[in-house]
Amino acid sequence: MTSTNPFPVVIVTGLSGSGKSTAIRVFEDLGFFCIDGLPSEMSAKLAELILSFDTKYRGLALGMDLRQFEFVDGWGKALEGFAELGITPQVLFLEAKMPELVRRYATTRRPHPLECRNLGLEQALEMEKKLLEPVRRGAVLVLDTTDYSIHDLRRVIQTKWSSLEEVGMGMRVHIITFGFKYGVPSEADLVFDLRFLPNPYFDKSLRPLSGLDQAVSDYVLDNPTGSGFIKRFHEFLLYLLPLYADEGRYRITLALGCTGGRHRSVSVAESVLATLKEKGYTVSIEHRHMELG
């Protein structure tokens, strides 16, 4: 989703310990006016104030989370306030796997916002996850930061911002390629196992290449199995995605996996990307394990 105003408003939120403060600093470096820890009910009023000036900032990025205890209760009113201004904020939701969040808290020795409610850390994290689920469902981009260092997170957000800028009205499709030997992306809505396709890994001349190379793509898809599959896969997605959109989905994440996430999944994903863009979908792509496979 995007604002009808050319001045974009991004709300950075998610689980405590997932990297929201780092994300806010990235947007600041990108030329955004940034405020972290803003009460949700004040967000639309602030956006209106910023928009009333002839600002040189590239956009507005607001960090909001459970440090403000009224965040969840005020979320609906905040969205109503933005709607009255003709603004549809872009919500970037950050998360990470439970063991990593616990490790990060152990490192920083900071209390979780909900621990003051007589909860242990893991209980607080689980409650936070449940409380924020409605916000997560409305996000245009969900980013799992489990395997990222601070520097990795900065690079990933800078790269992903270009896809956030392109988000249009209606449902957004995010494609992730991955290797099963490295793990299935936790944020995936639909996971497809492509290990039945011809594998370029066993061709020594193709092994160093990736699915971004035409020779690999031809090997995977230009054969009876590959061509038959990709035709039906395109048809399936073009049938399925409008059904999700009709149900009011803002975003759907497709995870395409092969053994290492370098050849088959990338080849198929690039083909899907081209087809969906041709059909008018707003699509972004992330080759998560391509350099590892």
C-alpha positions in Angstrom: 0.0 0.0 0.0 1.1 3.5 -0.5 0.0 7.0 0.3 -2.0 8.9 -2.2 0.3 11.7 -1.3 3.8 11.6 -3.0 5.3 12.1 0.5 5.4 8.5 1.8 4.7 7.6 5.4 6.4 4.4 6.7 5.5 2.9 10.1 8.3 0.7 11.4 7.0 -1.8 14.0 7.3 -5.4 15.1 8.7 -7.6 17.9 10.9 -6.1 20.5 14.5 -6.9 19.8 13.9 -7.4 16.1 15.9 -4.4 15.0 13.4 -1.5 14.8 15.8 1.1 16.1 18.3 0.1 13.4 15.6 0.3 10.8 14.6 3.8 11.9 18.2 4.9 11.6 18.4 3.5 8.1 15.3 5.5 7.0 16.9 8.6 8.6 20.0 8.0 6.5 17.7 7.7 3.4 16.5 11.3 4.0 13.3 10.6 6.0 12.1 12.6 9.0 12.1 10.0 11.7 10.5 9.7 15.2 10.8 6.6 17.3 8.5 5.7 20.3 5.5 7.8 19.0 2.1 7.0 20.5 -0.1 5.6 17.8 -2.9 8.0 18.2 -0.5 10.9 17.6 0.9 9.5 14.3 -1.7 10.9 11.9 -1.7 14.3 13.5 2.1 14.4 13.2 1.9 13.4 9.6 -0.6 16.1 8.9 1.7 18.6 10.6 4.8 17.5 8.6 2.8 17.6 5.3 1.7 21.1 6.0 5.3 22.3 5.5 7.3 22.5 2.3 9.6 19.9 3.6 12.8 18.7 1.9 12.6 15.3 3.6 12.0 12.3 1.4 9.3 10.9 3.6 8.2 10.3 7.2 9.2 7.1 9.2 7.5 6.5 12.5 8.7 3.8 15.0 5.8 2.4 17.0 5.6 -0.6 19.3 4.5 -1.9 22.7 6.8 0.5 24.6 3.7 2.7 24.3 1.1 0.5 26.1 -1.8 2.0 24.1 -0.2 1.1 20.8 -2.5 -1.9 19.9 -5.7 -0.3 21.3 -4.9 2.9 19.3 -3.9 1.2 16.1 -7.3 1.3 14.5 -7.9 4.9 15.3 -4.4 5.7 13.9 -5.3 4.1 10.6 -8.6 6.0 10.6 -6.8 9.2 11.1 -4.4 8.5 8.2 -7.4 7.6 6.0 -9.0 10.9 6.7 -5.9 12.6 5.4 -5.9 10.5 2.3 -2.8 8.6 3.5 -2.2 4.9 3.5 0.9 4.2 5.5 3.4 1.6 4.5 3.9 -0.8 7.5 7.3 -2.5 7.8 7.0 -5.3 10.4 10.2 -6.7 11.8 10.4 -10.0 13.6 12.9 -12.8 14.6 12.7 -16.3 15.9 12.2 -16.7 19.6 15.7 -18.1 20.5 17.4 -15.2 18.7 15.1 -12.6 20.5 16.0 -14.2 23.8 19.7 -14.1 23.0 19.5 -10.5 22.0 17.8 -9.5 25.3 20.4 -11.5 27.2 23.1 -9.5 25.4 21.6 -6.1 26.0 20.2 -6.9 29.5 17.3 -4.6 28.8 13.8 -5.5 30.1 11.0 -6.4 27.6 8.1 -3.8 27.7 5.7 -6.5 28.9 8.0 -8.0 31.6 6.6 -5.5 34.1 3.3 -7.4 33.9 4.8 -10.2 36.0 5.7 -12.2 32.9 9.0 -13.9 32.1 10.9 -12.9 29.0 9.7 -15.7 26.8 6.1 -15.3 28.0 6.4 -11.6 27.3 7.6 -12.2 23.8 4.8 -14.7 23.1 2.2 -12.3 24.3 3.7 -9.5 22.2 3.6 -11.7 19.2 -0.1 -12.4 19.7 -0.9 -8.7 20.4 0.8 -7.5 17.3 -0.6 -10.1 14.9 -3.4 -7.7 13.6 -0.6 -5.2 12.8 1.5 -7.8 11.1 -1.4 -8.9 8.9 -1.7 -5.4 7.5 2.1 -4.9 6.8 3.3 -4.5 3.3 6.6 -6.1 4.2 7.5 -8.6 6.9 11.2 -9.0 7.5 12.7 -11.8 9.6 16.0 -10.5 11.0 17.1 -13.7 12.8 20.2 -14.2 10.7 21.1 -10.6 10.3 23.8 -8.6 12.0 23.2 -4.9 12.4 25.1 -4.2 9.2 23.2 -7.0 7.3 19.9 -5.5 8.4 21.0 -2.0 7.2 21.9 -3.4 3.8 18.7 -5.4 3.5 16.4 -2.5 4.4 18.2 -0.2 2.0 17.7 -2.8 -0.8 14.1 -3.5 0.1 13.1 0.1 0.4 13.1 0.3 -3.5 10.4 -2.4 -3.4 8.5 -0.5 -0.7 8.5 2.6 -2.8 6.8 0.7 -5.7 4.0 -0.7 -3.6 0.7 0.2 -5.1 -2.9 -0.1 -4.0 -4.0 -3.6 -3.7 -2.2 -6.8 -2.7 1.6 -7.0 -2.8 3.4 -10.2 -3.7 6.9 -10.9 -2.2 8.9 -13.8 -3.6 11.6 -15.5 -1.5 13.9 -18.1 -2.9 15.6 -20.4 -0.4 17.5 -23.6 0.1 15.9 -26.3 2.1 19.2 -27.2 3.7 19.3 -23.7 5.2 15.7 -23.6 6.4 12.3 -22.6 5.2 11.5 -18.8 5.6 9.3 -18.4 8.6 7.4 -15.5 7.1 6.2 -17.5 4.1 2.5 -17.8 3.4 2.9 -20.4 0.7 5.9 -22.7 0.3 6.7 -24.6 -3.0 9.2 -27.4 -3.2 11.0 -27.3 -6.6 13.4 -30.2 -6.0 11.7 -32.3 -8.7 13.0 -30.0 -11.5 16.3 -30.8 -13.3 19.2 -29.8 -11.2 22.0 -27.8 -12.8 24.2 -28.5 -9.8 25.3 -31.8 -11.3 26.5 -30.1 -14.5 30.0 -28.8 -13.7 29.8 -26.0 -16.2 26.5 -24.7 -14.6 27.3 -25.3 -11.0 29.1 -21.9 -10.4 26.2 -20.0 -12.1 22.8 -19.2 -10.6 19.3 -19.1 -11.8 19.9 -15.5 -12.9 22.0 -16.8 -15.7 20.2 -17.7 -18.9 22.0 -21.0 -19.3 20.8 -22.2 -15.9 17.2 -21.0 -16.5 17.2 -22.9 -19.8 18.4 -26.0 -18.2 15.7 -25.9 -15.5 12.7 -24.7 -17.6 13.4 -25.6 -21.2 12.6 -29.3 -21.0 9.3 -31.2 -20.8 9.2 -31.3 -17.0 10.2 -27.6 -16.5 8.1 -26.1 -19.3 5.1 -28.1 -18.3 5.4 -27.1 -14.7 6.1 -23.4 -15.2 3.1 -23.0 -17.5 0.8 -24.6 -14.9 2.5 -22.8 -12.1 1.8 -19.4 -13.7 -1.8 -20.3 -14.4 -2.2 -21.5 -10.8 -0.8 -18.3 -9.3 -2.9 -16.1 -11.6 -5.9 -18.0 -10.5 -5.0 -18.0 -6.8 -3.8 -14.5 -6.1 -7.1 -12.7 -7.0 -8.8 -15.0 -4.5 -6.5 -13.9 -1.7 -7.0 -10.2 -2.9 -10.8 -10.6 -2.7 -10.4 -11.7 0.9 -8.7 -8.4 1.7 -5.1 -9.5 1.9 -2.6 -6.7 1.8 0.4 -8.9 1.2 1.3 -12.5 0.4 4.8 -14.1 0.6 5.7 -17.0 -1.8 8.7 -19.1 -0.8 10.2 -21.1 -3.6 12.8 -23.7 -2.5 15.3 -26.1 -3.9 18.2 -27.8 -2.2 20.6 -24.9 -2.1 18.5 -22.0 -3.2 20.8 -21.1 -6.0 19.6 -22.7 -9.3 16.1 -24.1 -9.6 14.3 -21.8 -7.1 15.9 -18.7 -8.6 15.1 -19.7 -12.2 11.4 -20.3 -11.3 11.1 -17.2 -9.2 12.5 -14.9 -11.9 10.0 -16.4 -14.4 7.1 -15.8 -11.9 8.4 -12.3 -11.2 8.2 -11.4 -14.9 4.8 -12.9 -15.4 3.2 -11.2 -12.3 4.7 -7.8 -13.2 3.3 -8.2 -16.8 -0.1 -8.8 -15.2 0.1 -5.6 -13.2 1.0 -7.0 -9.8 3.4 -5.2 -7.5 6.1 -7.7 -6.9 9.4 -7.8 -5.0 11.9 -10.6 -4.9 14.6 -11.8 -2.4 17.1 -14.5 -3.2 17.8 -15.4 0.4 20.3 -18.2 0.0 21.6 -17.8 -3.5 25.1 -16.9 -2.4 25.2 -19.8 0.0 23.9 -22.6 -2.4 
